[in-house]
Amino acid sequence: MKTQSLKVLAAAAAIIAAISGSPAHAQDARNYVLSTATTGGTYYPVGVAIATLIKVKLEPTQKIGLSAISSAGSGENVKLMREKQAEFAILQGLFGLYAKEGSGSLAQDGPQPHLRSIAMLWPNVEHFVVMADDAKTGTAADLAGLTGKKFSIGARNSGTEHSNRFILKNLGIDAEGYDLVFQGYGPTADSLQNGSIVGAGIPGGPPVSVITRIQAQMGGGVKILQFTDEEAAKADGGTGLYYKYTVPAGTYPGQDTDLNTIAQPNFLGVHQDVPEEDVYQITKAIFENLPFLNNIHAATKAMSLDSAMSGLPVPLHPGAARYFKEAGLTIPASLVAQ
């Protein structure tokens, strides 16, 4: 998938070059940055797709440009937005909650009142993968048996690291009891294949490219753990953020049955200082061109107007709210920016 992502990025660059305007056009342009995550997951290719869509649909007429960059994930994205190094970011719902409350991994930074939502994008589905020999029950209970063994928890300060820690803690597991490895999705897949780790937490929108790769190359050598109803409730920790999610059979190579796991929402965040008109145009372009995004990554097939405000942890940007109102949606009071 990394190769495919690079091809998508190259195609995006070609399109951008083809539609670049005159010097006067460039002088008036608003060029924004969309921060995503590592290239092996779902955030990056979807971010590239969104950026390409905006440049194709809005740059020629509205002079709005958007460039997707890779990052360590949600944790770094919050920092980049706070420092105005990025105006847009794809974020886990958990980090939206932390930003709103100034809690969790953002407790030292305090509340992030500048953060606004544009829309829920797709579910961030948990894939806890362990070596088959360590999958005694095939459920999340097996994570407790990995104490002292090498476990890939995600890149440092990434959304993956923090969401994994959040879930493990709620399951009564001290992550520090593992021999932790901090790395992105691609290296994690390599480590599983060469036997240097025994497990990993790899959240993303199905189908996650590295899960496909791991399943195709390792087959029965690994197991994606399921969550029982009790485990799913414990993993949420009473926040109402996580919910049960079923990955249909056939989503991954060798997956003959449904996979019962958990998920949280991923959402598109924006800095409150971005002009209302620009956010309105971007929101409109996204929801009026969903087939374009669907053709780039299957995770975006979960996107729709019906679910656009589902699970959003922070208020809507006025530009997004304006579009949803025009589309006939009612904005919940909890999502109205004060």
C-alpha positions as CSV (number, residue, x, y, z in Angstrom):
1,M,0.0,0.0,0.0
2,K,3.0,2.3,0.6
3,T,3.8,2.0,-3.1
4,Q,0.1,2.7,-4.0
5,S,0.1,5.7,-1.7
6,L,3.2,7.1,-3.4
7,K,1.6,6.5,-6.8
8,V,-1.5,8.4,-5.5
9,L,0.7,11.2,-4.3
10,A,2.6,11.3,-7.6
11,A,-0.7,11.5,-9.5
12,A,-1.9,14.3,-7.2
13,A,1.3,16.2,-7.9
14,A,0.8,15.8,-11.6
15,I,-2.8,17.1,-11.4
16,I,-1.7,20.0,-9.3
17,A,1.0,20.9,-11.8
18,A,-1.4,20.7,-14.6
19,I,-4.0,23.1,-13.1
20,S,-1.5,25.6,-11.7
21,G,-2.6,29.1,-12.6
22,S,-1.0,32.4,-13.5
23,P,1.2,34.3,-11.0
24,A,-1.7,36.6,-10.2
25,H,-3.8,33.5,-9.3
26,A,-1.0,32.1,-7.1
27,Q,-0.7,35.4,-5.3
28,D,-4.3,35.3,-4.2
29,A,-4.4,31.6,-3.4
30,R,-5.0,30.2,0.1
31,N,-2.8,27.1,0.5
32,Y,-3.5,25.0,3.5
33,V,-1.8,22.0,5.0
34,L,-3.6,18.7,6.0
35,S,-1.7,16.6,8.5
36,T,-2.4,12.9,8.4
37,A,-0.2,10.0,9.8
38,T,2.3,7.4,8.7
39,T,2.1,6.2,5.1
40,G,1.3,2.6,5.9
41,G,-2.1,3.3,7.5
42,T,-5.4,4.8,6.3
43,Y,-5.0,8.5,7.2
44,Y,-2.3,9.2,4.7
45,P,-3.9,7.9,1.5
46,V,-7.3,9.3,2.4
47,G,-5.6,12.7,3.2
48,V,-3.9,12.6,-0.2
49,A,-7.2,11.9,-1.8
50,I,-9.0,14.8,0.0
51,A,-6.1,17.2,-0.9
52,T,-6.2,16.1,-4.5
53,L,-10.0,16.5,-4.6
54,I,-9.8,20.1,-3.2
55,K,-7.0,21.1,-5.6
56,V,-8.9,19.7,-8.6
57,K,-12.3,21.1,-7.6
58,L,-11.5,24.3,-5.8
59,E,-8.1,25.6,-6.8
60,P,-9.0,26.7,-10.3
61,T,-12.2,28.5,-9.3
62,Q,-11.9,29.3,-5.5
63,K,-8.1,29.5,-5.3
64,I,-8.2,27.1,-2.4
65,G,-5.3,24.6,-2.2
66,L,-4.7,21.8,0.2
67,S,-1.5,19.6,0.6
68,A,-1.4,16.4,2.6
69,I,1.6,15.6,4.8
70,S,2.6,12.5,6.7
71,S,3.1,12.8,10.5
72,A,3.3,10.6,13.6
73,G,-0.5,10.7,13.8
74,S,-3.1,12.4,16.0
75,G,-0.9,13.4,18.8
76,E,1.5,15.3,16.6
77,N,-1.4,16.6,14.5
78,V,-2.9,18.4,17.6
79,K,0.5,20.0,18.2
80,L,0.9,21.0,14.5
81,M,-2.5,22.7,14.6
82,R,-1.9,24.4,17.9
83,E,1.3,25.9,16.4
84,K,-0.4,26.7,13.1
85,Q,1.9,24.5,11.1
86,A,-1.2,22.7,9.8
87,E,-4.7,24.2,9.4
88,F,-6.4,20.8,8.9
89,A,-5.8,17.3,10.4
90,I,-7.3,13.9,10.4
91,L,-7.7,12.9,14.1
92,Q,-8.9,10.1,16.3
93,G,-12.0,10.9,18.2
94,L,-10.0,10.1,21.4
95,F,-7.7,13.0,20.7
96,G,-10.7,15.3,20.0
97,L,-12.0,14.4,23.5
98,Y,-8.5,15.0,25.0
99,A,-8.2,18.3,23.2
100,K,-11.7,19.5,24.3
101,E,-11.1,18.6,28.0
102,G,-7.3,19.1,28.2
103,S,-7.1,15.6,29.5
104,G,-5.3,12.4,28.8
105,S,-2.1,12.8,26.8
106,L,-2.9,16.5,26.4
107,A,-3.3,17.3,30.1
108,Q,-0.1,19.2,30.2
109,D,-1.1,21.3,27.2
110,G,-4.6,22.0,28.5
111,P,-7.8,22.5,26.5
112,Q,-7.4,23.3,22.8
113,P,-10.3,25.7,22.2
114,H,-9.2,26.5,18.6
115,L,-10.0,22.9,17.4
116,R,-13.2,22.5,15.4
117,S,-14.8,19.6,13.5
118,I,-15.7,19.4,9.9
119,A,-17.1,15.9,9.7
120,M,-16.8,12.3,10.9
121,L,-14.8,10.5,8.2
122,W,-14.8,6.7,8.9
123,P,-14.5,4.4,11.9
124,N,-11.0,3.8,13.3
125,V,-11.2,0.1,13.7
126,E,-8.9,-1.7,16.2
127,H,-6.8,-4.6,14.9
128,F,-4.8,-6.2,17.7
129,V,-2.6,-8.8,15.9
130,V,-0.6,-11.4,17.8
131,M,1.4,-14.4,16.8
132,A,-0.8,-17.5,16.6
133,D,1.1,-19.2,19.5
134,D,0.1,-16.3,21.8
135,A,-3.6,-16.4,20.8
136,K,-4.8,-18.8,23.5
137,T,-8.4,-17.6,23.4
138,G,-8.5,-15.5,20.2
139,T,-10.0,-12.6,22.2
140,A,-8.6,-9.4,23.8
141,A,-7.9,-11.5,26.9
142,D,-4.8,-12.8,25.2
143,L,-3.2,-9.3,25.4
144,A,-2.7,-9.9,29.2
145,G,-0.4,-12.9,28.3
146,L,2.1,-10.8,26.4
147,T,3.8,-9.3,29.5
148,G,7.6,-9.1,29.0
149,K,7.3,-9.7,25.3
150,K,8.0,-7.3,22.5
151,F,4.9,-5.4,21.4
152,S,4.6,-2.7,18.8
153,I,2.5,0.1,20.3
154,G,2.9,2.6,17.5
155,A,5.2,5.5,16.7
156,R,6.0,7.7,19.7
157,N,3.2,10.3,20.5
158,S,1.1,8.9,17.6
159,G,-2.6,8.4,17.8
160,T,-1.9,4.7,17.6
161,E,0.3,4.7,20.7
162,H,-2.1,6.7,22.8
163,S,-5.2,4.8,21.7
164,N,-3.5,1.5,22.4
165,R,-2.5,2.7,25.9
166,F,-6.0,3.9,26.5
167,I,-7.5,0.5,25.6
168,L,-4.9,-1.6,27.4
169,K,-5.3,0.5,30.6
170,N,-9.1,0.1,30.5
171,L,-8.6,-3.7,30.0
172,G,-6.5,-3.7,33.2
173,I,-3.2,-4.2,31.4
174,D,-0.1,-2.1,32.1
175,A,1.5,-1.3,28.8
176,E,4.9,-0.8,30.5
177,G,4.8,-4.5,31.4
178,Y,5.4,-5.2,27.7
179,D,8.8,-4.8,26.1
180,L,7.5,-1.9,24.0
181,V,8.6,-1.1,20.5
182,F,7.7,2.3,19.0
183,Q,7.3,2.2,15.3
184,G,5.0,2.9,12.4
185,Y,2.8,0.4,10.5
186,G,5.2,-0.7,7.8
187,P,8.1,-1.5,10.2
188,T,5.5,-3.2,12.5
189,A,4.5,-5.5,9.6
190,D,8.2,-6.3,8.9
191,S,8.8,-7.0,12.6
192,L,5.9,-9.4,12.8
193,Q,7.2,-11.2,9.7
194,N,10.7,-11.6,11.0
195,G,9.6,-12.6,14.4
196,S,11.2,-9.7,16.3
197,I,7.8,-8.8,18.0
198,V,4.9,-11.0,19.1
199,G,2.1,-8.5,18.8
200,A,0.9,-5.0,17.8
201,G,-2.1,-2.7,17.9
202,I,-2.9,-1.4,14.4
203,P,-6.0,0.8,14.2
204,G,-7.3,2.0,10.9
205,G,-10.2,2.0,8.4
206,P,-10.7,-1.5,6.9
207,P,-9.1,-2.7,4.7
208,V,-5.8,-1.5,6.4
209,S,-3.0,-2.1,3.9
210,V,-0.5,-3.5,6.4
211,I,-3.1,-5.9,7.8
212,T,-3.8,-7.1,4.3
213,R,-0.1,-7.6,3.8
214,I,0.4,-9.4,7.1
215,Q,-2.5,-11.7,6.5
216,A,-1.4,-12.5,2.9
217,Q,2.2,-13.2,3.9
218,M,1.8,-14.8,7.3
219,G,-1.6,-16.5,7.0
220,G,-2.3,-18.7,10.0
221,G,0.9,-17.5,11.7
222,V,-0.9,-14.6,13.2
223,K,-4.3,-13.9,14.7
224,I,-6.4,-10.8,14.8
225,L,-8.0,-10.8,18.3
226,Q,-11.8,-10.4,18.7
227,F,-13.5,-8.5,21.5
228,T,-16.3,-10.0,23.5
229,D,-19.2,-7.7,24.6
230,E,-17.7,-7.5,28.1
231,E,-14.2,-6.6,26.7
232,A,-15.6,-4.0,24.4
233,A,-17.4,-2.3,27.3
234,K,-14.3,-2.3,29.4
235,A,-12.1,-1.0,26.6
236,D,-14.3,2.1,26.3
237,G,-13.7,3.0,29.9
238,G,-17.1,4.7,30.2
239,T,-16.4,7.5,27.7
240,G,-18.9,6.4,25.1
241,L,-16.3,6.9,22.4
242,Y,-15.7,3.3,21.5
243,Y,-18.3,1.0,20.1
244,K,-18.6,-2.6,18.8
245,Y,-17.6,-3.0,15.2
246,T,-17.8,-6.0,12.8
247,V,-15.2,-6.4,10.0
248,P,-17.0,-8.6,7.4
249,A,-15.6,-11.9,6.4
250,G,-13.4,-11.6,3.4
251,T,-12.1,-8.2,4.2
252,Y,-8.6,-9.6,4.6
253,P,-6.9,-12.6,3.0
254,G,-7.8,-15.8,4.8
255,Q,-10.5,-14.1,6.9
256,D,-13.3,-16.6,6.6
257,T,-15.5,-15.3,9.4
258,D,-16.6,-11.9,10.7
259,L,-14.2,-10.2,13.0
260,N,-15.8,-8.7,16.1
261,T,-13.7,-5.8,17.4
262,I,-14.2,-2.2,18.5
263,A,-13.9,1.2,16.8
264,Q,-13.9,5.0,17.4
265,P,-14.6,7.7,15.0
266,N,-11.9,9.4,12.9
267,F,-12.8,13.0,12.0
268,L,-11.5,15.9,9.9
269,G,-10.5,18.7,12.2
270,V,-9.7,22.3,11.4
271,H,-8.3,25.4,13.1
272,Q,-11.1,27.9,14.0
273,D,-9.1,30.7,12.3
274,V,-9.6,29.3,8.8
275,P,-12.2,31.5,7.1
276,E,-15.8,30.3,7.1
277,E,-16.2,30.5,3.3
278,D,-13.1,28.3,2.7
279,V,-14.3,25.6,5.2
280,Y,-17.8,25.8,3.6
281,Q,-16.4,25.2,0.1
282,I,-14.1,22.4,1.3
283,T,-17.0,20.6,3.1
284,K,-19.2,21.0,0.1
285,A,-16.6,19.6,-2.3
286,I,-16.0,16.6,-0.1
287,F,-19.6,15.6,0.3
288,E,-20.6,16.3,-3.3
289,N,-17.7,14.2,-4.6
290,L,-17.7,11.1,-2.4
291,P,-17.3,8.7,-5.3
292,F,-14.0,10.3,-6.1
293,L,-12.8,9.5,-2.5
294,N,-14.4,6.0,-2.6
295,N,-12.2,5.2,-5.6
296,I,-9.1,6.0,-3.7
297,H,-9.7,4.1,-0.5
298,A,-12.5,1.8,0.6
299,A,-12.5,3.3,4.1
300,T,-14.2,6.4,2.7
301,K,-17.2,4.4,1.7
302,A,-18.3,4.8,5.3
303,M,-18.7,8.6,4.7
304,S,-22.1,10.1,4.2
305,L,-24.2,13.1,5.1
306,D,-26.2,10.8,7.4
307,S,-23.1,10.0,9.5
308,A,-21.3,13.3,9.1
309,M,-21.9,14.5,12.6
310,S,-21.8,11.1,14.3
311,G,-19.5,10.9,17.3
312,L,-17.8,14.3,16.8
313,P,-16.0,15.3,20.0
314,V,-15.6,19.0,19.3
315,P,-17.9,21.7,17.9
316,L,-18.4,22.2,14.2
317,H,-16.6,25.0,12.3
318,P,-19.2,27.5,11.2
319,G,-18.3,26.8,7.6
320,A,-19.1,23.1,8.0
321,A,-22.3,23.9,10.0
322,R,-23.4,26.2,7.2
323,Y,-23.1,23.4,4.6
324,F,-24.9,20.8,6.7
325,K,-27.8,23.3,7.4
326,E,-28.1,23.9,3.6
327,A,-28.2,20.1,3.1
328,G,-31.2,19.9,5.5
329,L,-29.4,18.6,8.6
330,T,-30.1,19.8,12.1
331,I,-27.0,20.8,14.1
332,P,-27.0,19.4,17.7
333,A,-26.6,22.0,20.4
334,S,-23.4,20.2,21.5
335,L,-21.8,20.9,18.1
336,V,-22.5,24.6,17.9
337,A,-19.4,26.6,18.5
338,Q,-19.7,29.2,21.3
